[in-house]
Amino acid sequence: MEWVTRANAAQRRGRAGRVMPGVCFHLYSKYRHDFNFLEQPIPEIHRVPLEQLILRIKVLPNFEDRTIHQVLCKSEFQFLCWYRFREHSLR
């Protein structure tokens, strides 16, 4: 089970009764809402591992002869920028 965020709760509250007749019930306390819920949801890119997606892309015919870094970069220039940033941050 996972709690909703404050943004999700506000969106559900706003939708209740607008689309169809109805009422929205929240089964948590105001304290939990105010002090335990995150303000916004964590972006999916931070929640979902990307390894499977990258491996699926890598086996496509257009990317067979490229490295993982080349697959992920739109251009060689972008790869060089990433590589320099990585070197700088490891020092």
N, C-alpha and C positions, 0 to 999 in steps of 0.2 A: 504494500500500500504506500502511496505517496501523497503528501499534502499538496493542495493547489497553492499557487502564489496569490498574493494580494491582487495582482492585475487580473488573473483568471477569475477570482471571486467577484471582482467588480464587474467584469464582462458578463458573467452568468447572472448577476443581480440585475443588470440593465436589460438583459434579454427576456427575463421572466415576465410574462403577460404582454409582451410587445408582439411576438410572433404568433402566439396562440394564447388563449386564456390560461392562466396558471399562476402559481405562486412558487417562489424560490425558498427552499429551506436549507440553511447552513447548519451542519452538525458539528460545529466547533464553537469554542467560546470567543468572545471579543478579545480577551487577553491573548489567546493562541494566535488569532488573526493579526493582532497588532505587534506581537513580539516574537513569534516563532516562524511565521510565514516569510518567505523571501518576497521582496518587492516585485521582481520580474522573474520569469522562468530562465533557467540556465539554457543558453543556446544549444541546439541539437549538435552542432559541430563539436561542442565540448563534452557532450554526453555519450555520443556514439563513436565506437572505435572505427577508424577509417581504413584499417589494414585490408579488410575484405574488398572494399571498393577499389582501393589502389591495385590490389592483385588482379581483380577482374579487368580493370582498364589495361594493365600491363600485358595480359594475354591476348588482347585484341590484335588483329593483324597489322594495324597501322602503327602499333607501339612495340612490336616484337624486338626490334633491334635497338631500343632506347633503354637507358637506365631509369630507375624509379625517379630520380631527380629531374631528368629530362621529360618524363611523362607528366610530372606535376607542374612544370614551368611552361608558361605560354611562349616564352622566347628564351634564346640563349642569354640575352642581356639580363633578363629577370633572374635567371639561374646564377649569373655572376654576382649580382647584387645580393642574393640570398647567401651565396657562398662567402662573400666578404663579411656580411653581417654575422654569420655563424662563426667565422674565424675570430672576429673582433670580440664576440660575446664569450668565447671560450678562454680568452686570455685572463 
